[in-house]
C-alpha cells in the first residue's frame, strides 16, 4: 500500500523531515514503512496498518507545523507512541494550545495529553494539585500560566513558594543573610521564571512586589487576594503546612500545588502534606487533581526509562 501526502513548501518539508532526515527515519523505523519525497509529495509505502498510522502521525505534525511551530524529536516520539497505543488523542489540540508569556519565548505549549489536561485544569479551577514524576513540566507549566494570568491582568501578582527541605544532604549553616540562605532552595523556581521573562523585567517585578519567591514557612498569617500562587515540591510539606498554605487563598486568586509523592525529603516516618491532601480534599468541587505519568516527561528520553526502572524496583520490594 502507498499513500501520498502533499507538503506546502521546502521549509515545511525540512521541519517535518528533520536534520539529515532524522524525523522521517524515526517514523519509518517505528511503523516499518518506507518514504520518498519528490516534487513536494511525500509518498509512504508498506503494509496498510503501518502506512495508515505513519500518515496519522505526519498529518498531525503538519497541522502543528502550519500553525508556526518547530517540530522536535520529543513531539514525534509522543505522537508515535500515542498512535501505536491507539489512544484517542487529537495531537493537534495538544500542540496548538499556546500559553502566551511576556518572554524570550512568545508562548509555552503542552507536549502531551496529560500536560494539556493540566493546563485546562488550571484554566477551569481555582485550586489545582498536579502530582507526577520529575520532568513532567509541573512547575514550568504552572509558571507559564501564572505569567499569562499576570500579563492578561487576571491577577496583580505572582507568589511562588517552596518548602526549605534538604534533598537528602546536610548542607550545614549556609553563610550570608536570609536571602542567601533560602535562595538555594528556591533556585528551581527562579530557573523557570528566567526562562520565560526578561531578567530586567523580573528584577522590576520583584522590587515592586509583583513577583514574590518565598519559603513556605513565610506564608503563615497572610491572605492572598488577586494572586496566582504556586506551591512547588509540595511533597516536602507537612500536613500542618499544607493546611496553612491552602487557607491563605483569598478572593480572585488561583493556587497550583505541584509535587512528586515518590521523592519526599521529609524525615523518615513523617506524613507528607501532599499525600494527606489527596484523601482529604478529593471530593471537594472546585479542587482539581491532575496526575502526570512517565509518558508526560519532557526531559531527555532516558528520564522516562529511569522513572520506569525505579517504579519497577519499588514494585518488586
C-alpha positions as CSV (number, residue, x, y, z in Angstrom):
1,X,0.0,0.0,0.0
2,X,1.1,3.6,-0.6
3,X,-0.2,7.0,0.4
4,X,0.8,10.4,-0.8
5,X,1.0,13.5,1.4
6,X,1.5,16.9,-0.2
7,X,3.8,19.3,1.5
8,X,3.3,23.0,1.1
9,X,6.9,24.2,0.6
10,X,10.6,23.4,1.2
11,X,10.6,24.9,4.7
12,X,7.7,22.7,5.8
13,X,9.5,19.7,4.4
14,X,12.7,20.5,6.3
15,X,10.8,20.9,9.5
16,X,8.9,17.7,9.1
17,X,11.8,15.5,7.9
18,X,14.3,17.0,10.4
19,X,18.1,17.4,10.2
20,X,19.6,14.7,8.0
21,X,16.0,13.3,7.7
22,X,16.1,12.1,11.3
23,X,12.4,12.7,11.9
24,X,11.1,10.7,8.9
25,X,13.6,8.0,9.6
26,X,12.2,7.6,13.1
27,X,8.7,7.4,11.7
28,X,9.8,4.8,9.1
29,X,11.5,2.7,11.7
30,X,8.6,2.9,14.1
31,X,6.0,1.7,11.6
32,X,8.1,-0.5,9.3
33,X,7.5,1.7,6.2
34,X,9.5,3.5,3.5
35,X,9.2,7.0,2.2
36,X,10.3,9.1,-0.7
37,X,9.9,12.9,-1.2
38,X,9.6,14.1,-4.8
39,X,8.3,17.4,-6.1
40,X,6.6,18.3,-2.8
41,X,4.9,14.9,-2.5
42,X,5.8,12.6,0.4
43,X,5.0,9.0,-0.6
44,X,4.7,6.4,2.2
45,X,4.8,2.7,1.3
46,X,4.5,-0.5,3.2
47,X,1.9,-2.6,5.0
48,X,-1.6,-1.0,5.2
49,X,-1.6,-0.7,9.0
50,X,1.9,0.8,9.2
51,X,1.3,3.3,6.4
52,X,-2.1,4.4,7.9
53,X,-0.6,5.0,11.3
54,X,2.5,6.8,9.9
55,X,0.2,9.0,7.9
56,X,-1.8,9.8,11.0
57,X,1.4,11.0,12.8
58,X,2.6,13.0,9.8
59,X,-0.8,14.7,9.3
60,X,-1.0,15.7,13.0
61,X,2.6,17.1,12.9
62,X,1.8,19.0,9.7
63,X,-1.1,20.8,11.4
64,X,1.3,21.8,14.2
65,X,4.0,23.0,11.7
66,X,1.5,25.0,9.7
67,X,0.5,26.8,12.9
68,X,4.1,28.1,13.1
69,X,5.6,25.6,15.5
70,X,9.0,23.9,15.1
71,X,8.8,20.1,15.4
72,X,11.1,18.4,17.9
73,X,12.1,14.8,18.3
74,X,10.1,14.7,21.5
75,X,6.9,15.7,19.7
76,X,7.4,12.9,17.1
77,X,8.1,10.3,19.8
78,X,5.0,11.2,21.7
79,X,2.9,11.2,18.5
80,X,4.2,7.8,17.5
81,X,3.6,6.3,20.9
82,X,0.0,7.7,21.0
83,X,-0.8,6.3,17.6
84,X,0.7,2.9,18.4
85,X,-1.3,2.6,21.6
86,X,-4.4,3.6,19.7
87,X,-5.1,6.4,22.1
88,X,-8.0,8.7,21.1
89,X,-5.9,11.8,21.3
90,X,-6.2,14.8,19.0
91,X,-2.5,15.6,18.8
92,X,-3.1,19.0,17.1
93,X,-5.3,20.1,20.0
94,X,-2.4,19.5,22.3
95,X,0.3,21.1,20.2
96,X,-1.8,24.1,19.2
97,X,-2.7,25.1,22.8
98,X,-0.4,28.1,23.3
99,X,0.1,29.8,26.7
100,X,1.4,33.3,26.0
101,X,4.2,34.7,28.2
102,X,5.9,38.0,28.2
103,X,9.2,36.4,27.4
104,X,12.1,35.4,25.3
105,X,9.7,32.7,24.1
106,X,6.4,34.1,22.9
107,X,4.5,31.2,24.2
108,X,4.7,27.8,26.0
109,X,2.9,24.8,24.7
110,X,1.9,21.4,26.3
111,X,3.8,18.4,25.0
112,X,1.4,15.6,26.0
113,X,-2.2,14.8,26.7
114,X,-1.5,14.9,30.4
115,X,0.1,18.4,30.2
116,X,-2.9,19.6,28.1
117,X,-5.3,18.3,30.9
118,X,-3.1,20.1,33.4
119,X,-3.4,23.5,31.6
120,X,-7.1,23.1,31.1
121,X,-7.5,22.2,34.8
122,X,-5.7,25.5,35.8
123,X,-8.0,27.4,33.5
124,X,-11.1,26.0,34.9
125,X,-10.4,25.6,38.7
126,X,-9.1,27.9,41.4
127,X,-7.2,25.1,43.2
128,X,-5.2,22.5,41.2
129,X,-3.0,19.8,42.5
130,X,-0.5,18.4,39.9
131,X,1.2,15.2,41.0
132,X,3.8,13.4,38.9
133,X,7.4,12.4,38.4
134,X,10.3,14.6,37.7
135,X,10.5,16.2,34.2
136,X,6.7,16.3,33.5
137,X,6.5,20.1,33.4
138,X,4.6,20.5,36.7
139,X,6.4,23.7,37.8
140,X,7.2,25.0,34.3
141,X,3.6,24.9,33.1
142,X,2.3,26.4,36.3
143,X,4.8,29.2,36.0
144,X,3.7,29.8,32.4
145,X,0.0,30.0,33.4
146,X,0.9,32.4,36.2
147,X,2.8,34.7,33.9
148,X,0.0,34.5,31.4
149,X,-2.6,35.5,34.1
150,X,-0.4,38.4,35.1
151,X,0.1,39.6,31.5
152,X,-3.7,39.5,30.9
153,X,-4.3,41.3,34.2
154,X,-6.3,38.4,35.6
155,X,-4.2,38.7,38.7
156,X,-2.0,41.5,40.0
157,X,0.8,39.4,41.5
158,X,2.5,36.0,41.5
159,X,3.6,34.3,44.7
160,X,6.0,31.3,44.4
161,X,6.5,29.1,47.5
162,X,8.6,26.1,48.2
163,X,9.4,24.1,51.4
164,X,13.0,24.7,52.5
165,X,13.9,21.0,52.9
166,X,17.2,19.5,52.1
167,X,17.2,16.7,49.5
168,X,19.0,14.0,51.4
169,X,22.0,16.2,52.2
170,X,23.0,18.1,55.3
171,X,24.1,21.5,54.0
172,X,25.0,22.9,57.4
173,X,24.8,26.6,58.2
174,X,24.9,28.5,55.0
175,X,26.7,31.8,55.0
176,X,25.1,35.2,54.3
177,X,21.8,36.9,55.0
178,X,18.3,35.5,54.9
179,X,18.1,35.7,51.1
180,X,21.5,34.0,50.7
181,X,20.3,31.1,52.9
182,X,17.0,30.5,51.2
183,X,17.9,31.1,47.6
184,X,19.4,27.6,47.0
185,X,16.0,26.1,47.9
186,X,14.2,28.5,45.6
187,X,16.5,28.4,42.6
188,X,14.5,25.9,40.6
189,X,11.6,28.3,40.6
190,X,13.8,31.2,39.5
191,X,15.1,29.0,36.7
192,X,11.7,28.6,35.2
193,X,10.9,32.2,35.7
194,X,14.1,33.4,33.9
195,X,13.4,31.1,31.1
196,X,10.2,32.9,30.3
197,X,10.6,36.6,31.3
198,X,13.4,39.0,30.6
199,X,15.8,39.4,33.5
200,X,15.4,43.2,33.9
201,X,11.6,42.8,34.0
202,X,11.9,40.1,36.7
203,X,14.1,42.4,38.8
204,X,11.5,45.1,38.4
205,X,8.6,42.8,39.3
206,X,10.4,41.5,42.4
207,X,11.3,45.0,43.6
208,X,7.7,46.1,43.3
209,X,6.4,43.0,44.9
210,X,4.6,41.9,41.7
211,X,6.5,38.6,42.0
212,X,7.5,37.0,45.3
213,X,9.6,33.9,45.8
214,X,9.4,32.8,49.4
215,X,9.9,29.7,51.6
216,X,6.6,28.0,52.6
217,X,7.1,28.9,56.2
218,X,6.8,32.6,55.4
219,X,3.2,32.2,54.1
220,X,1.7,31.9,57.6
221,X,-0.7,34.7,58.6
222,X,-1.2,36.1,55.0
223,X,-4.4,36.4,53.0
224,X,-3.6,36.4,49.3
225,X,-6.1,38.2,47.1
226,X,-5.9,38.8,43.4
227,X,-2.9,36.5,43.2
228,X,-1.6,33.4,41.3
229,X,0.1,31.3,44.0
230,X,2.3,28.2,43.3
231,X,3.5,25.8,45.9
232,X,6.3,23.7,44.4
233,X,7.8,20.4,45.8
234,X,4.7,20.1,47.9
235,X,5.6,16.5,48.9
236,X,8.0,18.1,51.3
237,X,5.3,20.0,53.2
238,X,3.9,18.7,56.4
239,X,0.1,18.3,56.8
240,X,0.1,21.4,59.0
241,X,1.9,23.4,56.4
242,X,-0.4,22.2,53.6
243,X,-3.5,23.3,55.6
244,X,-1.9,26.6,56.4
245,X,-1.0,27.2,52.7
246,X,-4.4,26.3,51.3
247,X,-6.2,28.5,53.8
248,X,-4.2,31.6,52.5
249,X,-6.3,31.7,49.4
250,X,-8.2,35.0,49.1
251,X,-10.7,36.5,46.5
252,X,-9.9,36.4,42.8
253,X,-6.9,34.1,43.3
254,X,-5.7,30.8,41.9
255,X,-3.5,28.2,43.5
256,X,-1.5,25.4,41.9
257,X,0.2,22.8,44.1
258,X,2.9,20.6,42.5
259,X,4.8,17.6,43.7
260,X,6.2,14.1,43.3
261,X,5.0,11.8,46.1
262,X,7.8,9.3,45.3
263,X,10.5,11.8,46.1
264,X,9.8,13.2,49.6
265,X,12.7,14.6,51.6
266,X,10.9,14.7,54.9
267,X,12.3,12.7,57.8
268,X,11.6,9.0,57.6
269,X,8.2,8.2,59.0
270,X,6.8,11.7,58.5
271,X,3.5,12.2,56.7
272,X,3.6,14.3,53.6
273,X,1.0,17.1,53.4
274,X,0.6,16.4,49.7
275,X,-0.2,12.7,50.3
276,X,-2.7,13.6,53.0
277,X,-4.4,16.3,50.9
278,X,-5.2,13.7,48.2
279,X,-7.5,11.8,50.6
280,X,-8.9,14.8,52.5
281,X,-9.8,17.0,49.5
282,X,-10.5,14.6,46.7
283,X,-14.3,15.1,46.9
284,X,-14.4,18.9,47.1
285,X,-16.0,20.5,44.0
286,X,-13.7,23.2,42.6
287,X,-10.5,21.4,43.5
288,X,-8.8,19.6,40.6
289,X,-6.3,16.8,40.9
290,X,-4.2,16.1,37.8
291,X,-1.8,13.1,37.7
292,X,1.1,13.2,35.2
293,X,2.9,10.0,34.3
294,X,6.2,8.9,32.7
295,X,4.8,9.4,29.3
296,X,4.4,13.1,30.1
297,X,8.2,13.5,30.8
298,X,9.6,16.3,28.6
299,X,13.3,15.9,29.5
300,X,15.8,13.5,27.9
301,X,14.1,10.3,26.8
302,X,16.3,8.3,29.2
303,X,14.5,10.1,32.1
304,X,11.3,8.1,31.2
305,X,13.3,4.9,31.3
306,X,14.9,5.8,34.7
307,X,11.4,6.6,36.2
308,X,10.1,3.2,34.9
309,X,13.1,1.4,36.3
310,X,12.7,2.9,39.8
311,X,8.9,2.2,39.7
312,X,9.5,-1.5,38.8
313,X,12.1,-1.8,41.5
314,X,9.7,-0.4,44.0
315,X,7.0,-2.9,43.0
316,X,9.5,-5.7,43.4
317,X,10.3,-4.9,47.0
